[in-house]
């Protein structure tokens, strides 16, 4: 059985765009690691953080995306 879904991925706010993107990248990597750990009995077909979008005031930009996944559960 194949399941697909989405997950919000958001980094911590940072004053600089590059720092906000670095925080999002770490959040993406953490999500992927945790997803693999939580679904080790399933075959992961696709796991993608997609493209980050950054917004917010200059004092605290936040980058986020909607990650997608497709898994095939073993029967």
C-alpha positions as CSV (number, residue, x, y, z in Angstrom):
1,X,0.0,0.0,0.0
2,X,1.4,3.4,-1.0
3,X,0.9,6.5,1.1
4,X,1.8,10.1,0.3
5,X,1.7,13.2,2.4
6,X,3.1,16.5,3.4
7,X,4.9,18.0,6.4
8,X,5.6,21.6,7.3
9,X,9.3,22.2,7.7
10,X,10.4,25.5,9.4
11,X,13.8,26.7,10.6
12,X,14.4,29.1,13.5
13,X,14.2,32.8,12.9
14,X,17.5,34.6,12.1
15,X,18.4,38.2,11.2
16,X,20.3,37.3,8.1
17,X,18.8,35.4,5.2
18,X,21.7,33.0,4.9
19,X,21.4,32.1,8.6
20,X,17.7,31.6,8.2
21,X,18.3,29.3,5.2
22,X,21.0,27.4,7.2
23,X,18.5,26.9,10.0
24,X,15.9,25.6,7.6
25,X,18.4,23.2,6.0
26,X,19.2,21.7,9.4
27,X,15.4,21.4,10.1
28,X,15.1,19.6,6.7
29,X,17.9,17.2,7.5
30,X,16.5,16.5,11.0
31,X,13.0,15.8,9.5
32,X,14.5,13.4,6.9
33,X,16.5,11.5,9.6
34,X,13.5,11.3,11.9
35,X,11.2,10.2,9.0
36,X,13.5,7.4,8.1
37,X,13.8,6.3,11.7
38,X,10.0,6.3,12.2
39,X,9.3,4.5,8.9
40,X,12.1,1.9,8.8
41,X,9.5,-0.9,8.2
42,X,8.3,0.8,5.0
43,X,10.1,1.5,1.7
44,X,10.6,5.2,1.3
45,X,9.9,6.0,-2.4
46,X,10.3,9.8,-2.2
47,X,11.3,12.2,0.6
48,X,11.7,15.8,-0.4
49,X,11.9,19.0,1.6
50,X,11.2,21.1,-1.5
51,X,12.2,24.7,-1.9
52,X,12.4,27.0,1.1
53,X,10.6,30.3,1.1
54,X,11.9,33.0,3.5
55,X,9.9,35.9,4.9
56,X,9.6,38.1,7.9
57,X,11.1,41.3,9.3
58,X,14.8,42.1,9.0
59,X,15.2,41.2,12.7
60,X,13.9,37.6,12.3
61,X,13.5,36.0,8.9
62,X,12.1,32.5,8.9
63,X,12.5,30.0,6.1
64,X,9.9,27.2,5.6
65,X,8.7,24.7,3.1
66,X,6.2,21.9,2.7
67,X,8.1,18.7,2.5
68,X,6.5,15.7,0.7
69,X,6.9,12.0,1.1
70,X,5.8,8.8,-0.5
71,X,6.2,5.5,1.3
72,X,5.2,1.9,0.4
73,X,4.2,-0.1,3.4
74,X,5.2,-3.7,3.7
75,X,2.3,-6.2,4.1
